[in-house]
Amino acid sequence: MSTTAESRITIEPGKRSGQPCIRGLRITVWDVLGWLAAGATQEQILEDYPDLEPQDFQAVFDFAVKMGRRVGL
């Protein structure tokens, strides 16, 4: 995992069922990716979720790329 993702993505048993969250918040990588896929911009997400930081998006993307490479079809 990249340094950005390693420092910003946390996985804690019992928090959001052990899903990867951003900096210990209850916002998961999958939440952010879902909002982006639904058409929200990074600016809109930051406005709606002020605990997020602009650097969190790169960590989300880095994490998703790493996880995507692990999936075998």
N, C-alpha and C positions, 0 to 999 in steps of 0.2 A: 504494500500500500504506500502511496506517496506520503511525504512528510506532512503535507497539508491535511490529508485525510486522517493520518494517524493522530494528529494533534487535535482534530476537531470532531471526529466521529467516535462515539462511545457506545459500548454495548454492555448493558448492566442487566443481569438476570432480575426479573421482576419488574423492570421498567419497560413499559410498552411490549411486554412479552419477550424481552430480550432482543428486540429489533434494534438496528443501528440508529442511534439518535445523534443529534447535533449538539455537541458540547454539553452533554448531560441534560439537555432540555427534553421535554416530552414531545419534541417534533422529530419525526423519523426522516431518514433519507427518502423513503418511499412517499411520505407526505409531500415533500418538496418536489420530487420528480412528478408526482401526480398533479400538483398544482400547475407546474410548468407545462405538462402535457395537455392540460385542460385549457391552456391559453393565457394563464397569468404571466405577467412579466416579473422579473426579479424585483423591480421597483415596487410593484403592487404587493408582492409577498412581503417585502421588507416593511412596507407601510402597515400591512395587516398583522405582522408578527414582529414587533419592534425588538424582541430579544435576539432575533437573527442578525447576523452581520454579513456584509457583502462577501467576505472571504469564505463564508460557509458554503456558498454555491460551488466554488471550485472543489471544495472537499467532497461535496455530494457527487459531483461529476466524476472525480477521481475514484471514489468508492464504487460507484455504479460501473465504471469501466472495469475495475478489478473484478467485481462480482460477475459481470457479464462474461469475462474470459474463463470463468470457472464452470460455466454451464456447458454441458455436452449434450448434443442432440443425437 
